[in-house]
Amino acid sequence: MTDSPPSDGSVPARLITSEGREAAVKRLTAAFAEDAIAVEEFERRVAAVYKATSSETLAALTRDLPTGATGGSSVPARAEAS
């Protein structure tokens, strides 16, 4: 087997790392916590993350999420008293 590019000129899909899967699930979890996606959609997408074989598939599963759904802490920062 060789690592040559496909003969049709397309870019080969990149394989998924564990970190990539975890980041996608974290982003989906944040979107679910923010009520950006319903529980059924969350479950469907998380299952698809674990079935995915390329990073392009992961990107497609999170592409339409709000930009605030980054997977960071879902607890808002406390405002300081002035």
C-alpha positions as CSV (number, residue, x, y, z in Angstrom):
1,M,0.0,0.0,0.0
2,T,1.3,3.5,-0.8
3,D,0.6,6.9,0.6
4,S,0.2,8.5,-2.9
5,P,-2.7,10.9,-3.4
6,P,-5.9,9.7,-5.1
7,S,-5.6,9.7,-8.9
8,D,-8.8,11.9,-9.3
9,G,-7.0,14.9,-7.7
10,S,-9.1,14.9,-4.5
11,V,-7.5,15.4,-1.1
12,P,-7.5,12.2,0.9
13,A,-9.6,12.3,4.1
14,R,-7.7,12.7,7.4
15,L,-8.2,10.0,10.0
16,I,-9.7,10.9,13.3
17,T,-7.8,11.0,16.5
18,S,-9.2,10.3,20.0
19,E,-8.8,14.0,20.7
20,G,-10.8,14.9,17.6
21,R,-13.7,12.7,18.7
22,E,-13.6,14.0,22.2
23,A,-13.6,17.6,21.0
24,A,-16.6,16.9,18.7
25,V,-18.6,15.2,21.6
26,K,-17.6,18.1,23.9
27,R,-18.9,20.6,21.4
28,L,-22.2,18.7,20.9
29,T,-22.6,18.4,24.7
30,A,-22.2,22.2,25.0
31,A,-24.7,22.8,22.3
32,F,-27.2,20.4,24.0
33,A,-26.6,22.2,27.3
34,E,-27.4,25.5,25.7
35,D,-30.6,24.1,24.1
36,A,-29.2,24.5,20.7
37,I,-30.1,20.9,19.7
38,A,-32.7,18.5,21.0
39,V,-31.9,15.3,22.9
40,E,-32.7,13.1,19.9
41,E,-30.4,15.2,17.6
42,F,-27.7,15.1,20.3
43,E,-27.9,11.3,20.6
44,R,-27.9,10.9,16.8
45,R,-24.9,13.1,16.3
46,V,-22.9,11.6,19.2
47,A,-23.5,8.1,17.7
48,A,-22.3,9.4,14.3
49,V,-19.1,10.8,15.9
50,Y,-18.2,7.4,17.1
51,K,-19.0,5.8,13.7
52,A,-17.1,8.5,11.8
53,T,-13.9,7.6,10.0
54,S,-12.7,11.1,8.8
55,S,-12.2,14.5,10.3
56,E,-14.4,15.9,7.5
57,T,-17.3,13.9,8.8
58,L,-16.7,15.2,12.3
59,A,-16.6,18.8,11.0
60,A,-20.0,18.2,9.2
61,L,-21.5,17.0,12.5
62,T,-20.7,20.2,14.3
63,R,-20.6,22.8,11.4
64,D,-24.1,24.1,12.1
65,L,-23.7,24.6,15.8
66,P,-23.7,28.0,17.3
67,T,-20.2,29.5,17.7
68,G,-20.8,29.7,21.5
69,A,-21.0,25.9,21.7
70,T,-17.3,25.3,22.0
71,G,-17.3,22.8,24.8
72,G,-15.9,25.1,27.4
73,S,-17.4,25.4,30.9
74,S,-21.2,25.7,30.8
75,V,-21.1,27.6,34.1
76,P,-21.2,31.3,33.4
77,A,-18.5,33.4,35.0
78,R,-19.6,35.2,38.1
79,A,-19.8,39.0,37.8
80,E,-17.5,40.8,40.2
81,A,-19.1,43.2,42.6
82,S,-18.1,46.8,42.0
